[in-house]
Every structure is written in C-alpha cells, then in structure tokens.
C-alpha cells in the first residue's frame, strides 16, 4: 500500500516515516521518549504496524516504541520477493536497526512476528523477547505439505494479488476471516483490515511470506536460546491455540508462559490492557 493512499485516520500515520535501508523501503512508526529503552514491535502475517494501535499508547510513556511494517506488507515496499522468509526478514530487520542505530531492549512479536523476534534474538544482543499468540507450531498431516506448496504456487502466479484482493476485499469476507481467528473486532478494526486486503501489493507480500515460511531450523535451536522469553497466549485463539505457546516454553531454558482468559488471536487489539498487564511486570523485572 502506498503511504500516500492511507486513510487520514490510519493509526499513528503522523508518527510514521519511510526509511530506505536495503533491500526494502520501510514504513516505520516511531513514538515515545527518544532516550527511553527501545521496544521493537513486529506484526503477524497479513497485518501491519496498525495492529498495535491500542497497545502502543500503553507502552510509549515508558519506552520508545518502534513498529515497522514487514517487507511487502502494509506500506513497506519489498525490494524483491525473495526476502520474505523468516531468516531473510530477521536479517533485514537487524540491518534496519543497525542502520538507524536502534538498539532494541526487547523485541515483541505477534503471531508470525514472534518467530521473527526469536530469530532476531540470535542476531542482536536483545535483553528479551515477547511473543503474543506466537505462531510457533507446524501444520499437521497433509496440510503440512499442501499449505506451503499452495502458497508458493499462488505467490508465483502473475497478478494473483489483484485476484485475491478482489475476491476477499469485501466487508463480509473480512468479517468472516476475523471471526475465524476468535477476534471479530469492532467496525474500525474491520475497516483497517479491509483496507489491507483490498491492496494487491499487500496481498502479494503476504502470500510471498507464507510461501517462504520455514520454522524448522528455529524450532530446533530454541533449547539453546539463552535470551529471556515471555509467551502470552489467549485461550480463545482459534488460529494458534494457547497450547502452542505452552509447549514452546517447555523447550526453552529461560521462558515464561502467561495466559489471558477469553479473547482471540488478535488479543492485543481486543484487550490491550490485559496484554499490557501481563507484559509490563515482566519488562520491569527484566530491567
């Protein structure tokens, strides 16, 4: 999505800027005290930095909060479609932080963003990682084979972003997709995701990420990770069940599990106060 075409009321539009750091043209929200510890927030597949709109105000009084759109999604223009996998995005985000002289104190990721945050902890000396409904599971059975193959085929099909955008870019379809995660959201939230789904470039970037997504290497290395980790899960998540985070914690040496009653996959949008209540004591104890 071109930033010039963002709705005037798009969350934190006034606090966001383009930053050209190879290979991407990044769109980054940057808010909070400049001298405060840095929190880097990473959204999940198919979203954008807007998804943290309700959580940012709860964090930016104590921290400098930096929220990039992932490559090919939202307003970040990908510098090629071959840098959309887990390792590539973690490497490119690390390069962005180094170029801008940001030193993240903690990296906080939602869904697939949590996996990127954990991978970045292997590349940067961060003090901690937080995952919100972290997508750290694998597909079972035939879906484990067919889903990435289907995504790869779609991502390689010319104009598929435009086709999917036209098919799915309807209010009723977006409502159904959100309800399927356990997070129906209010009308404002639905409209923001509708704007993303109606953008062909965003859809293409999301498909490219799904096609290149590989978790096996990261999951194998989790027991060796020495960075403190907090995984927050919501019991109403229909996309990534809470037991995925609980199981991942059992395989890490310095990990803590916290569960929020109710709410769905987008708990940070539905109940930011509950997420903040689970997050802030851990951040303070880490400091």
Buried (B, 14 or more C-beta within 10 A) or exposed (E): BEBEEBEEEBBBBEBBEEBEBEBBBBBBBBBBEEEBBBBBBBBBBBBBBBBBBBBBBBBBEBBBBBBBBBBBBBBBBBBEBEBBBBBBBBBBBBBBBEEBEBBBBBBBBBBBBBBBBBBBBBBBEBBBBBBBBBBBBEEEEEEEEEBBEBBBEBBEEEEBBBBBBEEBBEEEEBBEBBBEBBBBBEEEBBBBBBBBBBBBBBBBBBBBBBBBBEBEEBBEEBEEBEBBBBBBBBBBBEBBBBEBBEBBBEEBEEBBBBBBEEBBBBBBBBBBEBBBEBBBEBBEEBE
